[in-house]
Amino acid sequence: MHVNKNIIRKLRAEIDEIDADIIRMLARRFQAVQRIGYLKKKFNLQVEDNERENFLHKRLEELAIQHNLDFSFLDRLWKEILKESYRIQLKSRSHE
């Protein structure tokens, strides 16, 4: 079976655009996380929020089903995003 290289090139360009969108969205998310870190410091709140984590976990399950994605993969990915979010919040607490 012959695959048209132009089709693959176009699909890869689409993937590159999507990857850039993911990076931009992560940057936006982490900027919001930083602002939350400042507010948590101001109001003397804990960085970790189990209620919020539980909400996100349930929402992640629902989104995985909705978009036909592997939940265990998303869960691992989300844990990394949350770890980075906590790191950013802790860092923002030490800087004003």
C-alpha positions as CSV (number, residue, x, y, z in Angstrom):
1,M,0.0,0.0,0.0
2,H,1.5,3.3,-1.1
3,V,1.0,6.2,1.4
4,N,1.0,9.7,-0.1
5,K,3.9,11.5,1.7
6,N,2.0,14.8,1.3
7,I,-0.9,13.5,3.4
8,I,1.5,12.4,6.2
9,R,3.3,15.8,6.0
10,K,-0.1,17.6,6.3
11,L,-1.1,15.4,9.2
12,R,2.2,16.0,11.0
13,A,1.8,19.7,10.5
14,E,-1.7,19.4,12.1
15,I,-0.1,17.5,15.0
16,D,2.5,20.2,15.4
17,E,-0.2,22.9,15.6
18,I,-2.1,20.8,18.2
19,D,1.1,20.4,20.2
20,A,1.7,24.1,20.2
21,D,-1.9,24.6,21.4
22,I,-1.3,22.2,24.2
23,I,1.8,24.1,25.3
24,R,0.0,27.4,25.2
25,M,-2.9,26.0,27.2
26,L,-0.5,24.6,29.8
27,A,1.2,28.0,30.0
28,R,-2.2,29.6,30.6
29,R,-3.1,27.0,33.2
30,F,0.2,27.5,35.1
31,Q,-0.2,31.3,35.0
32,A,-3.6,30.9,36.7
33,V,-2.1,28.4,39.1
34,Q,0.6,31.0,40.1
35,R,-2.2,33.6,40.8
36,I,-4.0,31.0,42.9
37,G,-0.7,30.4,44.8
38,Y,-0.4,34.1,45.6
39,L,-4.0,34.2,46.9
40,K,-3.5,31.1,49.0
41,K,-0.5,32.7,50.6
42,K,-2.4,35.9,51.2
43,F,-5.3,34.1,52.9
44,N,-3.1,31.5,54.6
45,L,-4.6,28.5,52.7
46,Q,-2.9,25.2,52.1
47,V,-1.4,24.5,48.7
48,E,-3.0,21.1,48.4
49,D,-6.7,20.9,48.2
50,N,-8.1,17.4,48.4
51,E,-11.6,18.5,47.6
52,R,-10.4,20.1,44.4
53,E,-8.2,17.1,43.5
54,N,-11.2,14.8,44.0
55,F,-13.3,17.0,41.7
56,L,-10.6,17.0,39.1
57,H,-10.2,13.3,39.2
58,K,-13.9,12.7,38.7
59,R,-14.0,15.3,35.9
60,L,-11.0,13.6,34.3
61,E,-12.8,10.3,34.3
62,E,-15.9,11.8,32.7
63,L,-13.8,13.6,30.0
64,A,-11.9,10.4,29.3
65,I,-15.2,8.6,28.6
66,Q,-16.6,11.5,26.7
67,H,-13.6,11.7,24.3
68,N,-12.9,7.9,24.2
69,L,-9.5,8.3,25.8
70,D,-7.6,5.9,28.1
71,F,-8.3,7.0,31.7
72,S,-5.1,5.5,33.1
73,F,-3.0,7.5,30.6
74,L,-4.8,10.7,31.4
75,D,-4.5,10.0,35.1
76,R,-0.7,9.7,34.9
77,L,-0.5,12.8,32.7
78,W,-2.8,14.8,35.1
79,K,-0.7,13.7,38.1
80,E,2.3,15.3,36.5
81,I,0.4,18.5,35.7
82,L,-0.8,18.6,39.4
83,K,2.7,18.1,40.7
84,E,3.9,21.0,38.6
85,S,0.9,23.1,39.7
86,Y,1.9,22.5,43.4
87,R,5.5,23.3,42.6
88,I,4.4,26.6,41.0
89,Q,2.1,27.4,43.9
90,L,4.9,26.7,46.5
91,K,7.3,28.9,44.5
92,S,4.8,31.7,44.2
93,R,4.3,31.6,48.0
94,S,8.0,32.3,48.5
95,H,7.9,35.3,46.0
96,E,5.6,38.3,46.1
